[in-house]
Amino acid sequence: MFLLNFIKNKYFLTITALIAWLLFFDKNDVFTQHETVSKLNKLKTDQSYYITEIEKNKIELQELKTNTESLEKFAREKYLMKKDNEDVFVFVTK
């Protein structure tokens, strides 16, 4: 009897409906919040990866600006450049 009266209570019904609305039907429901948090975590890991890549590229760029030997090596490997008296052979492995 007490349980039936408790369930029929207008405050209980209002609070239950509000909780159900917030959990399932609202624009910012629990599932959307979980998805947003997981996207945020993925973006944070991507951010840390790109920060380390930027630092490595800055170091490599500084090395290329200061050291002519590393610049020559970079040009030969990346752009297949050569000196006038040389031949370039490119080996493609599968």
N, C-alpha and C positions, 0 to 999 in steps of 0.2 A: 504494500500500500504506500509506504514511504517513497519507494523508488518510482512508482507511478506518479505520485505528486511531484517528485523532484523533476521528472522528465517533462511534465506539463508546465513547469514553472517558466514564465515568460523570459526571465533573465537567463536561465539555463539555455533555452532555445535560441535566444539572441546571441549569446556568447558562442554557442556551438555553430550557428550559421556563420558568424563572423570568422571564426577559426577556419571553417571549411572554405569560405570564400578566399581568405588569405592564403591558404595552403594550395588550392587547386585552380581557382578561377581568376585571380588577380593578375595583372600584367607582370608583376614581379613575384610570381609564385615560387615555391620551393625548387621546382625543377629548373626554372629559368635561372634562379640564383646559383644553383649547382653548376649549370652549364657555363654561366658567366665566370664563376670562380675557376673552373677548369681552363677556360680560354685565357684568363689572366695569368694563371700559372704557366701555361704554354708560352705566352708572350714574354714572360719574365725569363724563361730559359732561353728563348730565342734572342732576347736582348743581351744576355750574358755571352752567348755564342758570338753575336755580331760585335760586341765590344772587344772580345779577345781577337777576333779576326781583324778589326780595325787597327788594333795595336800591333799585330804582326805585320800588317801591310805598311804601317807607318815606319816600322823598323826596316823593312825591306826597301821601302822608298828612300829612306835616308842612306842606306847602304848603296843603293844604285846611284844616288847623287854624289856620293863621296868617293866610291871605289870604281875605277874604270874597268878593272878586271871583272868585277861582278856585273857591271853593265854589259860588257861584251858577252859574258856567259849567258845573261838573261836574253840578250838580243838573238844569240845563236839558238838557244833552246826554244824560246817562245815564238819568235818570228822567222826562224830559219834563215837568218842573215849570214852572210859569209864574206870573207875577204876576196879580193880580185883573183888571187892565184889558187883558190880552193874550190873543191866540188863538194856539194852537200848531198848526202845519201840519207833518205828517211826510211826507217824500218818500221813497218806497221805490224804489230803482233795481234793475233786474234785469240 
